[in-house]
Structures are given as structure tokens and as C-alpha cells.
């Protein structure tokens, strides 16, 4: 029961009907296995997530409830970037890839790190 209206509790079924009349539809997504939020340097993931979608006049909002866990993200280094660093510095591809990883994929920083001198 929900507290409130008229001093009486409102049942979840009644609340859903009232929200539907106001143009708000709430639905739980069944069978969710994992929810992942990715940023440039990390991932926040939920293995035990419960996801609810609220649709109010065409605007959809997602609510994720669960236990968050974090893991770092390794920077993906394209082969073309490695080749460019090798061409600019004369280093080996392995050295170029390592410098790019240390520089979080920043070409200029990797080249400066490896440039003779």
C-alpha cells in the first residue's frame, strides 16, 4: 500500500491505474542479466539489476536498482595510431603501443614520450 491520498493507503494496482490515466506508464523489464554504464575510464555494472521503464508523454526514463560494481576500462589502441607513432619516432610497434596506453590513446603525448631527445 502507498501512503497518502485521502488518509488511506493506495494499492499498487490502483496507483498504476491512476498513473495510466495521467499518461504515465510504468513497466518492469523482465529477464535483465546485466546493466552496464561505460565512461571513458571505467565501467559501472549491475549483475542483479531490476530495471523499470517509466513512459510519460513520450519521454522514457529508466530506473536501475541493484548492487553496483566497478571495473577499469583499458584504452583501445587502433593499429593506425601505433603505425603513426612508429613512423614519427622510429620505435618498435610494441614500444608505440605501450606509450599510447600510458598516454590513454593521446597520439601527441605518446610521440613526445618516445621522441629522441
ABEGO torsion letter per residue (X at the ends): XBBEBGGBBBBAAAAAAAAAAAGBBBBBBBGBABBBBBBAABBBBBAABBBBBBBBGGBBBBBBBEBBBBBBBBBBBBAAAAAAAAAAAGBBAAAAAAAAAAAGGBAAAAAAAABBX
